[in-house]
Amino acid sequence: MIAEAGHYALVLALALALIQSFVPLIGARLRDPALMNVARSTALAQLLFVGASFIALVTLHVSSDFSVANVYENSHSMKPLIYKITGVWGNHEGSMLLWVSILALFGGLVAAFGNNLPLSLRAHVLSVQAWIASAFYLFILITSNPFLRIANPPIEGRDLNPVLQDIGLAVHPPMLYLGYVGFSISFSFAIAALIEGRIDAAWARWVRPWTLVAWIFLTLGIAMGSYWAYYELGWGGWWFWDPVENASLMPWLAGTALLHSALVMEKRNALKVWTILLSILTFSLSLLGTFLVRSGVITSVHAFANDPTRGVFILLILCLFIGGSLSLFAGRATSLKQGGLFAPISREGALVLNNLLLTVACAVVLFGTLYPLAMEVLADFKMSVGAPFYNLTFVPLFALLLLAVPFGPMLAWKRGDLLGVTQRLLAAGVAGLVVVAIVWAWTRGGSALAPLAIGLGVFVIAGVVTDLVERTGLFRLPFATTLHRARGLPRSAWGTAFAHAGLGIALIGIVCETTWNSEYIATMKPNDVAQVAGYDLKLDGLLERQGPNYREMVAQFQVSKGGEPLSVMTPSKRSFTTRGASTTEAALLTRGASQLYISLGDVTAEGAIAVRIYHKPFVLLIWWGPVLMAFGGVLSLSDRRLRVGAPKPARAKQRLQPAE
Amino acid sequence: MTRKQRRMTIIGGSLAVLALAAALVLNALRDSIVFFSTPTMVAEKHVQPGKRFRLGGLVQPGSLRRGDNLAVTFEVADGSAKLPVAYKGILPDLFREGQGVVAEGALDANGVFKADTVLAKHDETYMPKDVADALKKQGHWKDNYGAQASGGAKPSGDATPVATTAQGNSQGAVR
């Protein structure tokens, strides 16, 4: 009953989306407010029905109803409750349902909080949202229905892929989708602007908060996914440049560029056409990511050709939306009023440079992701493009970008003084060079580029501090004045500071981890001691344990440093009976920002066990950086000028305001 | 600065960045691309020792030998040719004789493939697609592989790198 109800709710959502696709558009043509307002109610009703459909699927999974194919294939009655819930989106059908649910959520938010949008703009935006939604409802209903029943229901399910039975699955995909799908809003705004043929600074003020929300979630989602891969896969790697990761990185790069170009548009009414194009491209890259992950084209072009229904369907959606939006852009962009030009050396100029480097870096990743596919189709040979390629292309471009980051916020709008800014950044530059010298002198081995890269990270952070010191007048003015000024700084300025500092911190973490990572791989018997990076790890013994739906073998290690016992680490190897698969649960010991990492291999005939022990210096900075960036995003979002949907700049500069 | 000069500066700057990126990509394409081969292709093309490539095929049953200090040797076969592989380290959870495998490395002077990375999927029924395609092309595909593959070939989960490399941060993993 529940499955049928869920299915029916999804069909109703499709019907509502179809109404929402056309009625408001007709309303906008006829300037009929009643018809335009249909968009608002249908968007909210759509959210209700998709939500109901999603909850139905969750209920089916929780109650282990194995008469539903999706539950049978991905669940097991013994599975802990949390994984019964997260398992809903741990498979193709369920994850697509999550995708449309989040799409409906964003549509509903625009409908609910978009009261201060001009009526016709809101109608257009919601119509475009509904086009996307209709396409994906059709996709789910035709090719990937999660509610299909099995004629002869089995007694037990096939269980979820053990790798996915982890808390990471609860957080990572929803976050990532909130990011991916969140960019649909800026896409819809861009298309609406092209349809209306009107775009102004106010448009950028509406778009920026939505883009920011999506960007915050995408940043956290990518970081979370990277940390998940790091501790779950048992190899200690945190980024593999595989196409699935690239699929999430590309919208992030384009979205970051979009955030910055929308700033120019909002403040200076320039770069309009470019901002529109970036909005379209960012969401197109999200769609491309969905296509790459969902069609199976990555594993092999031939696999895709063998079972083409889903792939072809998404490819059609992809072509329709990317092709359609770009043609609309080509047709209408010239009619949009161009903004003013500006001096190349200025805040605007710096933001253009930022956009240039980010989009080119994004293009490089796109090339690296699609080139092997293209070669396989066209030339029929297989190859892989991995880390070495990106180290030679993406990394230099990003280094250039980071070098420019401290200059941007310090240049004035309209006409900047590069020499003056350079002088003011002298202290930051010196700080960077001093760190280069210290790191050079203290460390042995590793790449000669590592100290330089760390110096670059320090330069970025010191640049942020310099900017804040200048703005608040610290050391120049009395402390009370400084404090007052600091409080008066717009939250978006603090947001910029945190986000840019996060970039520097992540860079330092990446360089330290890749350069000074120590590794110990060997077979160990009980009472053997491994020495890694000054730590002694003694294997106490092995024991077997029974979990809810798996058996595990746990190894216990005593960790000590200089004879002083520190902690006990217990990595394990789990074997899941239902799928006959096994996973490696790594043990982590955090020391400051560094980590010790142990994962297990096979047991040999003599009762010894293969172990892999890593010491990863400053590895946690890799994820603290993005968290700081996201925090900067949240601060910026809370800036009153950017309050979601707020169309007007801060109304008054009065001193007396109610506390918030 | 006149309007025209400003515009030219921005366009010139953009072209410079694009040219830089193109140069970087072309340079990287020369020596950082890794090709995929099967033992038959290796035998036919006389791959030079030291040239990195990915080797795919089935682990020959009975060929796995474990040595001291996690050294292992095994043979990769594709029905018509076999190639000995040497590897040092921990094999992936799903490495089995008779199952598909993809290894990355280079041939040494004796014609042994020295692998520094062994890739496998976290799903027992999985047959690496590259391997399956190559086997099909050569007519060595057996239907029971297909039955095995169909159970596990479905993508499970999102954006989760499900495959691993035997060396943490060296080469990329396939999904």
Boltz contact constraints between the chains, C-beta under 6 A:
constraints:
  - contact:
      token1: [A, 90]
      token2: [B, 157]
      max_distance: 6.0
  - contact:
      token1: [A, 91]
      token2: [B, 156]
      max_distance: 6.0
  - contact:
      token1: [A, 92]
      token2: [B, 155]
      max_distance: 6.0
  - contact:
      token1: [A, 95]
      token2: [B, 158]
      max_distance: 6.0
  - contact:
      token1: [A, 161]
      token2: [B, 156]
      max_distance: 6.0
  - contact:
      token1: [A, 163]
      token2: [B, 122]
      max_distance: 6.0
  - contact:
      token1: [A, 163]
      token2: [B, 162]
      max_distance: 6.0
  - contact:
      token1: [A, 164]
      token2: [B, 157]
      max_distance: 6.0
  - contact:
      token1: [A, 173]
      token2: [B, 158]
      max_distance: 6.0
  - contact:
      token1: [A, 176]
      token2: [B, 159]
      max_distance: 6.0
  - contact:
      token1: [A, 225]
      token2: [B, 159]
      max_distance: 6.0
  - contact:
      token1: [A, 229]
      token2: [B, 161]
      max_distance: 6.0
  - contact:
      token1: [A, 233]
      token2: [B, 164]
      max_distance: 6.0
  - contact:
      token1: [A, 235]
      token2: [B, 164]
      max_distance: 6.0
  - contact:
      token1: [A, 235]
      token2: [B, 168]
      max_distance: 6.0
  - contact:
      token1: [A, 236]
      token2: [B, 168]
      max_distance: 6.0
  - contact:
      token1: [A, 237]
      token2: [B, 168]
      max_distance: 6.0
  - contact:
      token1: [A, 237]
      token2: [B, 169]
      max_distance: 6.0
  - contact:
      token1: [A, 240]
      token2: [B, 161]
      max_distance: 6.0
  - contact:
      token1: [A, 240]
      token2: [B, 172]
      max_distance: 6.0
  - contact:
      token1: [A, 240]
      token2: [B, 173]
      max_distance: 6.0
  - contact:
      token1: [A, 241]
      token2: [B, 172]
      max_distance: 6.0
  - contact:
      token1: [A, 242]
      token2: [B, 161]
      max_distance: 6.0
  - contact:
      token1: [A, 242]
      token2: [B, 172]
      max_distance: 6.0
  - contact:
      token1: [A, 242]
      token2: [B, 173]
      max_distance: 6.0
  - contact:
      token1: [A, 242]
      token2: [B, 175]
      max_distance: 6.0
  - contact:
      token1: [A, 244]
      token2: [B, 159]
      max_distance: 6.0
  - contact:
      token1: [A, 244]
      token2: [B, 175]
      max_distance: 6.0
  - contact:
      token1: [A, 248]
      token2: [B, 159]
      max_distance: 6.0
  - contact:
      token1: [A, 298]
      token2: [B, 175]
      max_distance: 6.0
  - contact:
      token1: [A, 299]
      token2: [B, 129]
      max_distance: 6.0
  - contact:
      token1: [A, 300]
      token2: [B, 129]
      max_distance: 6.0
  - contact:
      token1: [A, 300]
      token2: [B, 133]
      max_distance: 6.0
  - contact:
      token1: [A, 302]
      token2: [B, 133]
      max_distance: 6.0
  - contact:
      token1: [A, 303]
      token2: [B, 129]
      max_distance: 6.0
  - contact:
      token1: [A, 341]
      token2: [B, 3]
      max_distance: 6.0
  - contact:
      token1: [A, 341]
      token2: [B, 6]
      max_distance: 6.0
  - contact:
      token1: [A, 344]
      token2: [B, 9]
      max_distance: 6.0
  - contact:
      token1: [A, 356]
      token2: [B, 14]
      max_distance: 6.0
  - contact:
      token1: [A, 356]
      token2: [B, 17]
      max_distance: 6.0
  - contact:
      token1: [A, 360]
      token2: [B, 17]
      max_distance: 6.0
  - contact:
      token1: [A, 360]
      token2: [B, 21]
      max_distance: 6.0
  - contact:
      token1: [A, 364]
      token2: [B, 21]
      max_distance: 6.0
  - contact:
      token1: [A, 382]
      token2: [B, 36]
      max_distance: 6.0
  - contact:
      token1: [A, 382]
      token2: [B, 130]
      max_distance: 6.0
  - contact:
      token1: [A, 383]
      token2: [B, 33]
      max_distance: 6.0
  - contact:
      token1: [A, 383]
      token2: [B, 35]
      max_distance: 6.0
  - contact:
      token1: [A, 384]
      token2: [B, 34]
      max_distance: 6.0
  - contact:
      token1: [A, 386]
      token2: [B, 171]
      max_distance: 6.0
  - contact:
      token1: [A, 386]
      token2: [B, 172]
      max_distance: 6.0
  - contact:
      token1: [A, 387]
      token2: [B, 172]
      max_distance: 6.0
  - contact:
      token1: [A, 388]
      token2: [B, 32]
      max_distance: 6.0
  - contact:
      token1: [A, 389]
      token2: [B, 28]
      max_distance: 6.0
  - contact:
      token1: [A, 389]
      token2: [B, 32]
      max_distance: 6.0
  - contact:
      token1: [A, 392]
      token2: [B, 28]
      max_distance: 6.0
  - contact:
      token1: [A, 392]
      token2: [B, 32]
      max_distance: 6.0
  - contact:
      token1: [A, 393]
      token2: [B, 24]
      max_distance: 6.0
  - contact:
      token1: [A, 393]
      token2: [B, 25]
      max_distance: 6.0
  - contact:
      token1: [A, 393]
      token2: [B, 28]
      max_distance: 6.0
  - contact:
      token1: [A, 521]
      token2: [B, 89]
      max_distance: 6.0
  - contact:
      token1: [A, 580]
      token2: [B, 124]
      max_distance: 6.0
  - contact:
      token1: [A, 581]
      token2: [B, 124]
      max_distance: 6.0
  - contact:
      token1: [A, 582]
      token2: [B, 93]
      max_distance: 6.0
  - contact:
      token1: [A, 601]
      token2: [B, 90]
      max_distance: 6.0
  - contact:
      token1: [A, 610]
      token2: [B, 90]
      max_distance: 6.0
  - contact:
      token1: [A, 612]
      token2: [B, 90]
      max_distance: 6.0
